[in-house]
Amino acid sequence: MRVLVVNAGSSTLKLSLLDSDDAVLGSRTVELVDGGWDPSAVRDFLEGLPSPEAVGHRVVHGGREFTEPVRLDAGVVERLTALTPLAPLHQPKALAGVEAITEAVPGVPQVACFDTAFHASLGPEAFTYAVPSQWRERFGVRRYGFHGLSHAYVSGVAARRTGGRRIVTAHLGAGASLAAVAEGRCVDTTMGFTPLEGLVMATRSGDVDPGMVLWLQREGGLGADEVAEGLERGGGLVGLAGTADMREVLAGVGRGEERSVLAFGVYVHRLRASVAAMAASLGGLDVLVFTAGVGERSAPVRWAVAQGLGFLGVVVDRAANEGVSGEADISGAGASVRTLVVPTREDVQIARGAREVAGV
């Protein structure tokens, strides 16, 4: 079954057409125009390609209701629109993508696949915040987790390749999160109610003391919007090193620049500690997987993280780590934990979900 995969970002719409064996028949990135996506650009992309038999959309937030892929209709779109306050930057763009595809290829079944769905298996001990019960009941405050399509794909690859049952997946891109996966089920993750929680990221701070946020508002005189801007776009690597690009941070480390050395140290420290926490949630560790831009391409990050995890059985071979190209096993001699690099394929995960729901 041919599936058109649609991944709506903040300013681009990434399209790819996959055949029944998940081979990519074509791909294109469509730019945002006047706040929306141009259906004619979708039609232009599909011209000369086989017609899609289903469409799979990446939707960031499914809330508590949508915990598996779902076929899109007017009612589902309305319920997804109601979740916009939980993902105000991403949800409207994804729904605009649905509208554009409906106009471009009318009559083709469309399926929403959710980044939050993989984490729906979290137990209450893992998803519940220790906040007043009325907050949880009235506002639905809980940990949702994100990057689920990526975590699902790479953990599946790792399980098939190694037979490991306790897997920690490290999705390290501009956004970054970990997932603890036990026999295919996510039991813990680092992102929470929003994608701001957890690891140090490109521009996001990750975990901070909530008391600091209150202090900045009460004593520092900052407004909520200023604090949000600092935590979401002025934090992380850019707040520490002045750049969101890990390659530039590493270049600065090589030159001995103090702020780059600090940024790299903070990034790795948080990452090591969080991998250990995920392993604790699993009761041990069989496989550690690196994926996404930094995870797949930064040998220094993988090496530095592994050096602090020897007590878990993680040992990385230096030559294998530096020679990674595509999928690779970089485990070192004597390792009791397998360490893999697996390029993420969210498009494949979305296509699989679309096929399951479309029923062909």
C-alpha positions as MATLAB code, in Angstrom:
seq = 'MRVLVVNAGSSTLKLSLLDSDDAVLGSRTVELVDGGWDPSAVRDFLEGLPSPEAVGHRVVHGGREFTEPVRLDAGVVERLTALTPLAPLHQPKALAGVEAITEAVPGVPQVACFDTAFHASLGPEAFTYAVPSQWRERFGVRRYGFHGLSHAYVSGVAARRTGGRRIVTAHLGAGASLAAVAEGRCVDTTMGFTPLEGLVMATRSGDVDPGMVLWLQREGGLGADEVAEGLERGGGLVGLAGTADMREVLAGVGRGEERSVLAFGVYVHRLRASVAAMAASLGGLDVLVFTAGVGERSAPVRWAVAQGLGFLGVVVDRAANEGVSGEADISGAGASVRTLVVPTREDVQIARGAREVAGV';
ca = [
       0.000    0.000    0.000;
       1.457    3.338   -1.069;
       1.339    5.969    1.656;
       1.886    9.694    1.375;
       3.584   10.720    4.630;
       2.985   14.310    5.740;
       5.146   15.881    8.444;
       4.147   19.465    9.235;
       6.752   21.600   10.970;
       6.651   25.225   12.035;
       7.558   26.525    8.563;
       7.774   23.522    6.240;
       5.644   20.599    5.137;
       7.748   17.520    4.475;
       6.199   15.095    2.014;
       7.338   11.602    1.119;
       5.674    8.819   -0.829;
       6.481    5.297    0.361;
       5.672    2.077   -1.451;
       4.407   -1.077    0.261;
       7.995   -2.029    1.188;
       8.677    1.431    2.695;
      10.975    2.424   -0.160;
      10.840    6.184   -0.797;
       9.405    6.885   -4.248;
       9.782   10.636   -3.882;
      10.131   13.395   -1.314;
       9.821   17.163   -1.191;
       9.707   20.001    1.323;
       6.962   22.596    0.841;
       7.412   26.060    2.363;
       4.775   27.866    4.377;
       2.894   30.477    2.299;
       0.684   33.105    3.962;
       0.350   30.981    7.064;
      -0.742   27.809    5.255;
       0.240   25.076    2.837;
      -0.482   25.387   -0.889;
      -2.440   22.343   -2.154;
      -1.056   22.931   -5.641;
       2.470   22.299   -4.303;
       1.260   18.920   -3.066;
      -0.248   18.136   -6.463;
       2.981   19.211   -8.187;
       4.948   16.841   -5.957;
       2.673   13.911   -6.793;
       2.699   14.572  -10.532;
       4.408   11.682  -12.270;
       4.378    9.523   -9.135;
       2.011    6.629   -8.424;
      -1.147    7.775   -6.668;
      -1.144    7.371   -2.879;
      -3.627    4.896   -1.457;
      -3.543    6.434    2.009;
      -2.105    9.480    3.750;
      -0.361    9.428    7.126;
       0.044   12.655    9.094;
       2.417   13.272   11.987;
       0.427   15.003   14.717;
       2.385   16.050   17.791;
      -0.359   15.858   20.407;
      -3.125   13.321   20.843;
      -3.935   14.247   24.424;
      -5.457   11.556   26.621;
      -7.987   10.488   24.010;
      -5.870    9.519   21.004;
      -3.436    6.783   21.971;
      -3.112    5.065   18.601;
      -3.400    6.062   14.927;
      -6.896    7.196   13.945;
      -8.654    7.823   10.651;
      -9.349   11.496   10.147;
     -12.849   12.848    9.684;
     -14.543   16.107   10.619;
     -15.227   14.950   14.167;
     -11.651   13.846   14.796;
     -10.278   17.090   13.341;
     -12.549   19.061   15.668;
     -11.298   17.106   18.701;
      -7.685   17.557   17.635;
      -8.268   21.270   17.196;
      -9.425   21.402   20.816;
      -5.965   20.133   21.830;
      -4.231   23.142   20.271;
      -3.501   24.797   23.666;
      -1.324   21.775   24.538;
       0.795   22.224   21.379;
       0.122   25.727   20.058;
       3.112   25.804   17.689;
       2.598   22.394   16.099;
      -1.071   21.386   16.187;
      -2.426   24.151   13.903;
       0.230   23.433   11.261;
      -0.563   19.722   11.240;
      -4.286   20.412   10.875;
      -3.558   22.890    8.085;
      -1.679   20.050    6.422;
      -4.772   17.860    6.643;
      -6.791   20.587    4.958;
      -4.243   21.003    2.159;
      -4.038   17.255    1.505;
      -7.831   16.945    1.470;
      -7.965   19.541   -1.291;
      -4.988   18.108   -3.192;
      -5.992   14.414   -3.139;
      -9.688   14.238   -2.239;
     -11.136   10.860   -1.354;
      -7.880    9.279   -0.166;
      -8.161    8.036    3.441;
      -6.110   10.111    5.876;
      -4.722    8.869    9.177;
      -3.281   10.820   12.118;
      -0.266    9.279   13.873;
       0.689   10.840   17.194;
       4.019   11.635   18.815;
       2.390   11.223   22.219;
       0.786    7.835   21.520;
       3.871    5.674   22.158;
       3.980    7.042   25.706;
       0.340    6.195   26.447;
       1.595    2.998   28.091;
       3.223    4.959   30.922;
       1.916    3.881   34.308;
       0.355    6.419   36.694;
       3.530    6.427   38.771;
       5.403    7.674   35.692;
       2.886   10.119   34.199;
       1.473   11.745   37.345;
       2.796   15.045   38.654;
       2.731   15.602   42.406;
       0.571   18.712   42.088;
      -2.897   19.519   43.485;
      -5.480   17.030   42.305;
      -7.740   19.790   40.995;
      -5.012   20.795   38.557;
      -4.788   17.254   37.230;
      -8.556   16.856   36.985;
      -9.442   20.296   35.632;
      -6.552   20.905   33.257;
      -5.401   17.384   32.391;
      -1.959   18.147   33.771;
       0.185   15.037   33.368;
       3.263   13.808   31.563;
       2.553   13.025   27.908;
       5.990   12.552   26.343;
       6.965   13.339   22.755;
       9.141   12.058   19.864;
       7.106    8.859   20.186;
       7.190    7.987   16.486;
      10.996    8.077   16.547;
      11.293    6.170   19.816;
       8.888    3.505   18.562;
      10.786    3.010   15.313;
      14.326    2.823   16.667;
      13.408    0.680   19.677;
      11.754   -1.775   17.288;
      14.886   -1.926   15.157;
      17.039   -2.444   18.245;
      14.823   -5.217   19.597;
      14.847   -7.103   16.310;
      18.589   -6.704   15.883;
      19.681   -7.633   19.407;
      16.814   -9.443   21.071;
      17.174   -6.976   23.955;
      14.101   -6.445   26.110;
      15.213   -3.386   28.112;
      16.057   -0.556   25.735;
      16.830    3.125   26.249;
      16.422    5.211   23.117;
      18.120    8.613   22.893;
      16.515   10.932   20.343;
      19.052   13.748   20.223;
      18.179   16.469   17.762;
      17.211   20.112   18.155;
      14.660   18.671   20.528;
      15.915   15.798   22.649;
      14.333   13.108   24.776;
      14.899    9.617   26.104;
      12.492    6.708   26.358;
      12.710    3.569   28.489;
      11.199    0.694   26.512;
      10.432   -2.678   28.084;
       9.477   -5.399   25.594;
       8.067   -2.833   23.202;
       6.215   -0.744   25.798;
       7.340    2.691   26.904;
       7.546    2.811   30.693;
       9.303    6.156   31.160;
      10.442    9.188   29.184;
      12.090   12.532   29.824;
       9.656   14.973   28.196;
       6.456   15.702   30.086;
       3.389   17.942   29.835;
       5.288   19.903   27.181;
       8.443   19.247   25.126;
      10.323   21.618   27.460;
      10.905   19.072   30.218;
      13.968   16.848   30.422;
      17.290   17.074   28.615;
      19.278   20.132   27.573;
      18.343   20.816   23.951;
      19.334   23.203   21.166;
      17.317   26.173   22.440;
      15.217   24.614   25.231;
      16.454   24.559   28.800;
      15.132   21.166   29.803;
      14.553   20.651   33.529;
      14.753   23.716   35.740;
      13.605   24.421   39.299;
       9.985   25.649   39.072;
      10.793   27.852   42.045;
      13.301   29.670   39.831;
      10.528   30.418   37.329;
       8.367   31.872   40.103;
      11.316   33.897   41.437;
      12.056   35.350   37.993;
       8.458   36.545   37.776;
       7.986   37.739   41.352;
      11.430   39.122   42.130;
      13.032   39.530   38.718;
      10.034   41.295   37.243;
       9.891   39.141   34.123;
       6.538   38.462   32.481;
       5.320   34.973   31.620;
       6.050   35.520   27.932;
       9.619   36.612   28.683;
      10.231   33.549   30.829;
       8.725   31.271   28.180;
      10.901   32.845   25.486;
      14.021   32.343   27.581;
      13.260   28.735   28.452;
      12.058   27.668   25.004;
      14.174   29.695   22.569;
      16.967   31.269   24.566;
      17.975   28.309   26.712;
      19.758   25.031   26.052;
      22.955   25.153   24.024;
      22.212   28.619   22.689;
      21.883   29.946   26.229;
      25.119   28.315   27.315;
      27.327   28.611   24.236;
      25.609   31.185   22.063;
      24.853   28.599   19.359;
      22.223   25.916   18.956;
      24.474   23.819   16.694;
      26.348   21.016   18.461;
      28.991   21.069   15.716;
      29.817   24.663   16.591;
      29.859   23.815   20.293;
      32.375   21.025   19.632;
      34.504   23.350   17.511;
      34.510   25.775   20.423;
      35.539   22.971   22.785;
      38.446   22.251   20.455;
      39.520   25.874   20.711;
      39.241   25.785   24.479;
      36.388   28.311   24.622;
      35.078   28.409   28.165;
      31.394   28.714   27.344;
      31.529   25.869   24.792;
      33.305   23.618   27.303;
      30.598   24.448   29.854;
      27.775   23.840   27.356;
      29.154   20.458   26.338;
      29.690   19.486   29.959;
      26.167   20.432   31.011;
      24.655   18.660   27.978;
      26.550   15.423   28.623;
      26.045   15.511   32.404;
      22.267   15.779   32.043;
      22.204   13.120   29.340;
      24.243   10.589   31.309;
      22.153   11.069   34.429;
      18.923   10.684   32.496;
      20.069    7.505   30.722;
      20.831    6.048   34.154;
      17.384    7.092   35.383;
      15.739    5.411   32.407;
      17.743    2.238   33.103;
      16.505    2.349   36.703;
      12.914    2.505   35.431;
      13.629   -0.657   33.422;
      15.397   -2.494   36.250;
      18.506   -2.772   34.080;
      19.663   -2.149   30.537;
      20.217   -4.369   27.508;
      20.518   -1.833   24.683;
      21.288    1.880   24.383;
      20.295    3.486   21.073;
      21.367    6.854   19.677;
      19.278    8.501   16.969;
      18.338   11.849   15.325;
      20.750   14.563   14.193;
      23.176   14.686   17.131;
      22.662   11.065   18.106;
      23.391    9.794   14.606;
      26.181   12.185   13.610;
      28.106   13.267   16.698;
      30.729   10.708   17.675;
      32.096   12.971   20.458;
      28.687   13.147   22.144;
      28.185    9.373   22.002;
      31.714    8.771   23.307;
      31.407   11.255   26.173;
      28.051    9.876   27.270;
      29.297    6.293   27.200;
      32.354    7.132   29.308;
      30.101    7.886   32.261;
      27.931    4.783   31.900;
      30.447    2.002   32.332;
      28.832    1.040   35.638;
      25.734    0.034   33.635;
      27.789   -2.110   31.257;
      28.017    0.440   28.441;
      31.353    0.236   26.599;
      31.839    1.861   23.187;
      34.519    0.964   20.655;
      36.302    4.193   19.685;
      37.024    3.220   16.065;
      33.506    1.884   15.467;
      32.011    5.011   17.021;
      34.062    7.364   14.853;
      33.387    5.363   11.700;
      29.598    5.292   11.921;
      27.728    5.522    8.641;
      24.037    4.723    8.889;
      22.966    1.947   11.216;
      25.815    0.575   13.317;
      26.702   -1.416   16.418;
      29.401    0.532   18.273;
      29.643   -1.741   21.312;
      33.131   -2.271   22.689;
      34.864   -5.396   23.929;
      33.526   -6.583   27.256;
      30.284   -4.595   27.013;
      27.261   -6.187   28.655;
      25.034   -3.549   27.045;
      24.769   -3.234   23.270;
      25.135    0.330   21.980;
      23.628    1.073   18.585;
      23.256    3.998   16.223;
      19.960    3.758   14.327;
      18.855    6.462   11.866;
      15.298    7.371   12.742;
      12.549    6.797   10.175;
       9.441    8.509   11.444;
       8.084    8.290    7.909;
       8.155    4.496    8.064;
       6.445    4.479   11.457;
       3.736    6.817   10.162;
       3.232    4.720    7.015;
       2.792    1.591    9.128;
       0.169    3.307   11.254;
      -1.656    4.552    8.170;
      -1.743    1.073    6.649;
      -3.098   -0.465    9.835;
      -5.977    2.006   10.057;
      -6.758    2.212    6.331;
      -7.148   -1.558    6.352;
      -5.323   -2.492    3.169;
];
